[in-house]
Amino acid sequence: MTLHQIPNTIKTDSFWMPFTANRQFKKAPRLFSSAEGMHYTTVDGRKVIDGSAGLWCVNAGHGRKQIAAAVERQLMTLDFAPTFQMGHPLAFDFAERLAEIAPKGLDRIFFTNSGSESVDTALKIALAYHRANGQSSRTRLIGRERGYHGVGFGGTSVGGMVANRRAFATLLPGVDHIRHTHDLSRNAFAKDQPEHGAELADDLERLVGLHGAETIAAVIVEPVPGSTAVLPPPKGYLQRLREICDKHGILLIFDEVITGFGRLGTPFAANFFGVTPDLMTTAKGITNGTIPCGAVFASRKVHDGMMVGPENAMELFHGYTYSAHPTACAAGIATLDIYKDEGLLTRGASMAEYWRDALHQLKGLPNVVDIRNCGLMGAVELAPRDGIVGARGYDVMVDCFNTGLYLRMSGDSFAMSPPLIVEKSHIDQMVSILGDAIKKVA
């Protein structure tokens, strides 16, 4: 039995948990009951430091009363309003506020309810854009190995995580993938961006040669893949990918569901790397994880390219019942107020060096084969046990929970990215707990 778990207090049978080994978990549940600031509290009253901002989404820390108050006011004022042929002021206000912090030119906002929906929306916009501009042959979508783009059929198809794909044979046709950039042989223990691998972007040229540029609608990548445990792009890689897309008339989509809203010390990864995509998907930190919400940021080129035909005709036959839900907009505006008032969209830049140096102190511990960092994102990768991938990682994760640290496990790697309110003392505590767990489990 997991330490600190209170037995016989909750029935676990009915909840089919997502991305969880249900039978394993329910034998020894790990349960949070409340949260504030940098910490969760377990059902038995222990404090656990949040090393991964929930699921990369609680950027401003937990328990923000300003957001809760905004949600309460909105529910009592306008609990729901449709955005199909109707509207409500908050949707337009929220879009304007997002446009103000967006990378230059990405100021047309389409609202969704999650990162998965944002990805599928961006893919559909890319296809519709080319059709509206007389290039209906551009139907192929290109993802990248080891990429994660949510769990819709579109996002699963362009995603490159094998376990997420293998059980779902009916994926989108006309999808291909470029190579991933994770290269332990050349880049192990690189600090910030790896030196080697910019040439891997040229793999897109291989697919252009194979399929023909006239068949490719868009390429989607995470600027820094998070779900496969933080893979910073090699220096020059994203710039090269942008050049190839421009050369062949292919739209470039950045999946910034994780990297958006200050995680790299800039509002978005596009700002951090100086590369502007044509479409950008977001969610998670857009409401500090409080109310489900997402948004696709579109360039003027893409948006205006869709504004064709009679004015009374719908330009895009797509949307969701809860697109721009009033309560989500209220939560989002309150979140943006906090980000602005406390400088959180850029605060990570002042902590990044300390974060990097602290993580790399774990080099040399048993089984540690790589450490990666970028902004306030970081990962520690362990060698797997013979024939049991993920077993060592699971044991380390459980030990961390038992001793006061929550982090995200991805196989035998640990992805960490704390709330942007993190202090150096929190970083020290996180690294100390993880280091002790690695040594104990070895």
C-alpha positions in Angstrom: 0.0 0.0 0.0 1.2 3.5 -0.9 2.3 5.4 2.2 -0.1 8.1 3.6 -3.1 6.7 1.7 -6.2 6.6 3.9 -7.9 3.2 3.2 -11.6 2.6 2.8 -12.6 6.3 2.5 -13.6 6.5 -1.1 -15.1 4.2 -3.7 -13.0 4.1 -6.8 -14.8 1.6 -9.1 -17.0 4.0 -11.1 -14.4 6.6 -12.3 -12.6 5.3 -15.4 -9.5 7.4 -15.1 -7.8 8.9 -18.2 -4.1 8.1 -19.0 -3.9 5.9 -15.9 -3.2 2.3 -15.1 -6.5 2.0 -13.4 -6.1 -1.3 -11.7 -2.7 -0.3 -10.4 -3.8 3.1 -9.1 -7.0 1.9 -7.4 -5.0 -0.6 -5.3 -3.2 2.4 -3.7 -4.8 5.8 -4.7 -2.9 9.0 -4.6 -5.5 11.7 -3.8 -5.4 15.4 -3.6 -8.1 17.2 -1.6 -7.1 20.9 -1.9 -4.5 23.3 -3.3 -3.1 26.7 -2.7 -0.1 28.6 -4.2 2.6 26.1 -5.0 1.2 23.2 -3.1 -1.4 20.5 -3.2 -2.8 18.9 0.0 -3.5 15.2 0.1 -6.5 13.6 1.7 -4.5 12.9 4.9 -3.3 16.5 5.2 0.3 16.3 3.7 1.6 19.2 1.6 2.9 18.2 -1.8 4.8 20.7 -3.9 3.4 21.0 -7.5 6.3 20.4 -9.7 4.3 20.3 -13.0 1.8 23.1 -12.6 -1.0 20.5 -12.5 -0.9 19.3 -16.0 1.2 22.2 -17.3 -1.8 24.5 -16.8 -1.8 26.2 -13.3 0.7 28.9 -14.4 -0.3 31.4 -11.8 -0.5 28.9 -8.9 -3.4 27.4 -7.1 -6.4 29.0 -5.4 -6.5 32.3 -7.1 -9.5 34.1 -5.5 -9.6 36.7 -8.3 -10.5 34.0 -10.9 -13.0 32.3 -8.6 -14.8 35.6 -8.0 -14.9 36.4 -11.7 -16.4 32.9 -12.4 -19.1 33.4 -9.6 -20.1 36.8 -10.9 -20.4 35.5 -14.5 -22.5 32.5 -13.5 -24.9 34.8 -11.8 -25.0 37.3 -14.7 -24.9 35.2 -17.9 -24.4 31.5 -17.3 -24.5 30.5 -21.0 -24.9 32.2 -24.4 -24.6 30.7 -27.8 -21.9 31.9 -30.2 -23.6 30.5 -33.3 -25.1 33.5 -35.1 -25.2 35.2 -31.7 -22.7 36.6 -29.3 -21.9 38.1 -25.9 -19.5 40.9 -25.0 -17.0 38.9 -23.0 -16.1 36.7 -26.0 -14.9 39.8 -28.0 -13.2 41.3 -24.9 -11.3 38.1 -24.2 -10.3 37.8 -27.9 -9.0 41.4 -27.9 -7.0 40.7 -24.7 -5.4 37.6 -26.2 -4.6 39.4 -29.4 -2.7 42.0 -27.4 -0.2 39.5 -26.1 0.0 37.3 -29.2 3.0 37.1 -31.4 2.8 39.9 -34.0 0.2 39.1 -36.6 -1.5 36.2 -34.8 -4.5 38.2 -33.7 -7.5 36.4 -35.0 -8.8 34.1 -32.2 -11.1 31.0 -32.6 -12.2 29.6 -29.2 -12.3 25.9 -28.3 -12.6 24.0 -25.0 -9.3 22.1 -24.8 -5.9 21.6 -26.4 -7.3 18.6 -28.3 -10.0 20.7 -29.8 -7.6 23.5 -30.6 -5.4 21.1 -32.6 -8.3 19.6 -34.5 -9.6 23.1 -35.2 -6.3 24.3 -36.5 -5.9 21.3 -38.8 -9.4 21.9 -40.2 -8.7 25.6 -40.7 -5.5 24.7 -42.6 -7.5 22.4 -44.9 -10.3 25.0 -45.4 -7.9 27.8 -46.0 -6.2 26.0 -48.9 -9.6 25.0 -50.4 -10.8 28.6 -50.1 -7.7 29.7 -52.0 -8.1 27.3 -54.9 -5.5 24.7 -53.7 -7.9 21.9 -52.8 -5.2 19.4 -53.6 -3.4 20.4 -50.3 -5.0 17.8 -48.0 -2.0 16.1 -46.5 -1.1 16.9 -42.8 2.5 16.4 -41.4 3.2 15.8 -37.8 6.4 14.7 -36.1 7.6 11.6 -34.3 7.3 11.8 -30.5 4.8 14.7 -30.8 1.7 14.9 -28.8 -1.3 16.9 -30.1 -4.2 15.8 -27.9 -6.6 12.9 -28.3 -9.0 13.9 -31.1 -8.7 11.8 -34.2 -6.9 14.7 -36.0 -4.5 15.2 -33.1 -3.9 11.5 -32.6 -3.2 11.1 -36.3 -0.6 13.8 -36.5 0.8 12.9 -33.1 3.8 10.7 -32.9 3.5 8.8 -29.6 3.1 5.2 -30.5 1.1 4.1 -27.4 -1.4 6.9 -28.1 -2.0 5.5 -31.6 -1.7 1.8 -31.7 -5.2 0.9 -30.3 -7.0 3.3 -32.7 -6.5 1.9 -36.1 -9.0 4.3 -37.8 -6.9 7.4 -38.0 -6.9 10.1 -40.6 -5.6 9.2 -44.0 -3.0 11.3 -45.8 -0.9 12.0 -42.7 2.9 11.6 -42.5 5.6 12.4 -39.9 9.0 14.0 -39.9 11.8 12.7 -37.7 12.0 13.7 -34.0 14.9 15.6 -32.7 15.8 13.6 -29.5 19.5 12.6 -30.0 21.1 11.3 -26.8 24.3 10.3 -28.7 25.1 14.0 -29.6 23.0 16.1 -27.2 22.9 14.3 -23.8 22.9 16.8 -20.9 22.8 19.8 -23.2 21.8 23.0 -21.4 19.0 24.9 -23.0 18.9 24.3 -26.8 21.0 21.4 -28.1 23.8 22.3 -30.5 23.2 19.5 -33.0 20.2 18.7 -35.1 19.0 21.7 -37.0 19.4 19.7 -40.2 16.6 17.4 -39.0 14.2 20.0 -40.2 15.2 19.1 -43.7 13.3 15.8 -43.3 10.3 17.9 -44.4 12.0 18.2 -47.8 12.1 14.5 -48.0 8.3 14.4 -47.6 7.8 17.2 -50.1 9.9 15.0 -52.6 7.8 12.0 -51.7 4.3 13.5 -51.8 4.6 16.8 -53.7 4.3 20.2 -52.1 1.0 20.7 -53.8 -0.5 18.0 -51.6 0.7 19.2 -48.2 -1.6 21.6 -46.3 0.3 22.0 -43.0 3.0 20.9 -40.6 2.3 20.8 -36.9 5.0 20.7 -34.2 5.3 21.5 -30.6 8.1 24.1 -30.3 9.2 22.2 -27.2 7.5 18.8 -26.9 6.3 18.3 -23.3 4.5 15.0 -23.1 7.5 13.2 -24.3 9.5 14.8 -21.5 10.7 18.2 -22.7 12.7 18.0 -25.9 14.1 21.5 -26.7 14.6 22.1 -30.4 18.2 22.2 -31.7 19.5 25.6 -32.4 18.2 26.8 -35.8 15.7 23.9 -36.2 12.5 25.9 -36.0 13.9 28.7 -38.1 14.8 26.1 -40.8 11.3 24.5 -40.6 9.7 28.0 -41.1 11.9 28.6 -44.2 11.0 25.2 -45.8 7.2 25.8 -45.1 7.5 29.3 -46.7 9.4 27.9 -49.7 6.7 25.3 -50.5 3.5 27.2 -49.4 2.9 25.0 -46.4 1.2 26.4 -43.3 3.2 26.0 -40.1 1.2 25.3 -36.9 2.8 25.6 -33.5 1.1 23.5 -30.8 1.6 25.8 -27.8 -0.9 24.2 -25.5 2.0 23.5 -23.0 4.5 26.3 -23.9 2.0 29.1 -24.1 1.4 31.7 -21.4 4.8 32.3 -19.9 6.3 28.8 -19.6 9.5 29.8 -21.4 9.8 33.3 -19.9 8.0 34.9 -22.8 4.3 35.0 -23.6 4.6 32.2 -26.1 7.4 29.9 -27.5 7.0 31.8 -30.8 8.4 34.8 -29.0 11.1 32.9 -27.3 12.5 31.3 -30.5 11.7 34.3 -32.8 9.6 32.1 -35.2 6.0 33.0 -36.0 3.7 30.2 -37.2 0.6 30.7 -39.3 -1.6 29.1 -36.7 -1.0 28.5 -33.0 -3.0 26.2 -30.7 -3.4 27.0 -27.0 -5.4 25.9 -23.9 -4.2 25.0 -20.3 -2.8 28.2 -19.0 -5.3 30.3 -20.8 -7.6 30.1 -17.7 -5.0 28.9 -15.2 -6.5 25.5 -15.5 -9.7 26.6 -13.8 -12.4 26.3 -16.5 -11.9 24.3 -19.7 -11.0 26.6 -22.6 -8.7 26.8 -25.6 -8.0 29.1 -28.5 -6.5 28.9 -31.9 -4.5 32.0 -32.9 -4.6 32.6 -36.7 -2.6 34.9 -38.8 -4.2 37.6 -40.9 -3.2 35.7 -44.0 -5.1 32.6 -42.9 -8.1 34.5 -41.5 -8.5 36.9 -44.3 -8.0 34.1 -46.8 -11.1 32.5 -45.5 -13.2 35.7 -45.8 -14.3 35.0 -49.3 -17.7 34.4 -51.0 -21.0 36.1 -50.2 -21.1 38.0 -46.9 -24.1 36.0 -45.7 -22.2 32.7 -46.1 -20.5 31.0 -43.2 -16.7 31.1 -43.8 -15.9 28.1 -41.6 -18.4 25.3 -40.9 -16.9 24.4 -37.5 -17.4 25.3 -33.8 -18.4 24.0 -30.4 -21.4 24.5 -28.2 -19.1 25.9 -25.6 -16.8 28.0 -27.8 -16.2 31.2 -25.9 -18.4 30.1 -23.0 -19.1 33.1 -20.9 -17.7 31.6 -17.7 -14.5 30.5 -19.5 -14.1 34.0 -20.9 -14.5 35.5 -17.4 -11.9 33.1 -16.0 -9.6 33.8 -18.9 -9.8 37.6 -18.5 -9.2 37.3 -14.8 -6.2 35.1 -15.5 -4.8 37.6 -18.0 -5.2 40.3 -15.4 -3.1 38.3 -12.9 -0.4 37.5 -15.6 -0.2 41.3 -16.4 -0.3 42.6 -12.8 2.3 40.2 -11.6 4.5 40.0 -14.7 4.1 36.3 -14.9 4.4 36.0 -18.7 8.0 37.0 -18.4 8.9 36.1 -14.9 10.2 32.7 -15.9 13.1 34.4 -17.7 14.5 35.5 -14.4 14.3 32.0 -12.9 15.4 30.0 -15.9 19.2 30.0 -15.2 18.6 28.9 -11.5 16.2 26.2 -12.7 18.7 24.9 -15.3 21.6 24.8 -12.9 19.5 23.1 -10.2 18.3 20.4 -12.5 21.7 19.6 -13.9 23.0 19.0 -10.4 21.3 15.6 -10.7 23.8 14.5 -13.4 25.8 11.6 -12.1 23.1 10.0 -10.0 22.3 6.3 -10.6 20.7 5.6 -14.0 20.4 9.3 -15.1 21.1 9.3 -18.8 20.0 12.8 -19.7 18.8 16.1 -18.3 17.0 18.7 -20.5 15.8 22.2 -19.9 14.3 25.2 -21.7 12.8 28.2 -19.9 10.9 26.8 -16.9 10.5 23.4 -18.4 12.8 20.5 -17.5 13.2 16.8 -17.6 15.3 14.1 -16.1 15.6 10.8 -18.1 16.5 7.5 -16.5 17.7 4.3 -18.1 14.9 1.7 -18.1 15.0 -1.6 -16.2 15.7 -4.5 -18.5 12.6 -5.4 -20.3 10.3 -3.2 -18.2 10.1 0.3 -19.6 8.5 2.7 -17.2 8.9 0.5 -14.0 11.8 2.5 -12.6 10.1 5.7 -13.5 6.9 4.7 -11.7 8.7 3.8 -8.5 10.5 7.1 -8.5 7.2 9.0 -9.1 5.5 7.2 -6.2 8.5 7.9 -3.9 8.4 11.6 -4.8 4.7 11.7 -4.0 5.2 10.0 -0.7 7.9 12.5 0.2 6.2 15.7 -1.0 6.6 16.2 -4.7 4.2 15.9 -7.6 5.7 15.6 -11.1 4.7 14.1 -14.5 6.1 10.7 -15.4 6.6 9.8 -19.1 8.0 6.3 -19.2 11.3 6.5 -17.3 11.5 10.3 -17.7 10.2 13.0 -15.4 8.8 16.2 -16.9 8.7 19.2 -14.6 7.5 22.8 -15.0 6.3 24.5 -11.9 3.8 27.3 -11.6 5.3 30.6 -12.7 5.2 31.9 -9.1 7.9 29.4 -8.1 10.7 30.7 -5.9 14.3 29.4 -5.7 13.5 27.6 -2.4 10.8 25.6 -4.2 13.2 24.6 -6.9 15.7 23.5 -4.3 13.1 21.4 -2.6 11.9 19.8 -5.9 15.4 18.8 -7.0 16.3 17.5 -3.6 13.2 15.2 -3.4 13.7 14.0 -6.9 17.4 13.3 -6.3 16.7 11.4 -3.1 14.0 9.3 -4.9 16.4 8.4 -7.8 19.0 7.2 -5.3 16.5 5.2 -3.3 15.0 3.5 -6.3 18.3 2.7 -7.9 
